[in-house]
């Protein structure tokens, strides 16, 4: 994962959704100073924070990480074994 691109996409989404970094930090349960330091120093966020950020911004975690959206509903992303089942 290119962390600089992660934060570039995150900042773009924050602007697009007309949010502030302070609002996103609060939604993620972080002090603003910590969130800002992660952005400026290109620190990889923990999975729970990245997930909370994607939820708050209404984008997929996949988009933040690699810039791609599969647009496949989560329920359809299961392993085929579980979809078809094994008797």
C-alpha positions in Angstrom: 0.0 0.0 0.0 1.3 3.4 -0.9 0.5 5.4 2.2 1.0 8.8 0.5 -1.7 7.8 -2.0 -3.9 6.6 0.9 -3.8 10.0 2.6 -4.2 11.8 -0.7 -7.4 9.9 -1.4 -8.6 10.5 2.2 -7.9 14.2 2.0 -9.7 14.4 -1.4 -12.8 12.6 0.1 -12.8 14.8 3.2 -12.9 17.9 0.9 -15.5 16.3 -1.5 -17.8 15.4 1.4 -17.3 18.9 2.9 -16.0 17.5 6.2 -13.0 18.7 8.2 -10.1 16.6 9.4 -11.2 17.3 13.0 -14.7 15.8 12.2 -13.2 12.7 10.7 -10.8 12.3 13.6 -13.7 12.6 16.1 -15.7 10.0 14.1 -12.7 7.7 14.3 -12.3 8.2 18.0 -9.0 10.0 17.7 -7.7 13.3 19.0 -7.3 15.7 16.1 -3.6 16.1 16.8 -3.0 12.4 16.3 -5.0 12.2 13.1 -3.2 15.3 11.7 0.2 13.8 12.7 -0.7 10.6 10.8 -1.6 12.6 7.7 1.5 14.9 7.8 4.0 12.1 8.6 2.3 9.5 6.3 1.7 7.1 9.2 -0.4 4.0 8.4 -3.6 4.1 10.4 -4.8 1.1 12.3 -7.3 -1.1 10.6 -10.1 0.0 12.9 -9.4 3.7 12.3 -9.1 3.2 8.5 -12.4 1.3 8.6 -14.1 4.0 10.7 -12.8 6.6 8.3 -14.2 4.8 5.2 -17.5 4.3 7.0 -17.7 8.0 8.0 -16.8 9.2 4.5 -19.1 6.6 2.9 -16.4 5.1 0.7 -14.9 1.6 0.7 -11.8 0.7 2.6 -10.6 -0.8 -0.7 -10.8 2.6 -2.3 -8.7 4.2 0.4 -6.1 1.5 0.2 -5.7 0.9 -3.5 -7.9 3.5 -5.3 -10.2 0.9 -6.7 -13.9 0.1 -6.2 -15.3 -3.3 -7.1 -18.9 -2.2 -6.5 -19.6 -5.7 -5.4 -22.0 -5.9 -2.4 -20.2 -7.4 0.6 -22.7 -10.3 0.8 -21.5 -11.4 -2.7 -17.8 -11.3 -1.7 -18.0 -14.5 0.3 -16.1 -17.6 -0.6 -18.0 -19.7 -3.1 -17.8 -22.6 -0.7 -20.1 -20.8 1.7 -22.4 -19.5 -1.1 -23.1 -22.9 -2.5 -22.5 -24.8 0.7 -21.3 -28.2 1.2 -23.8 -30.8 2.5 
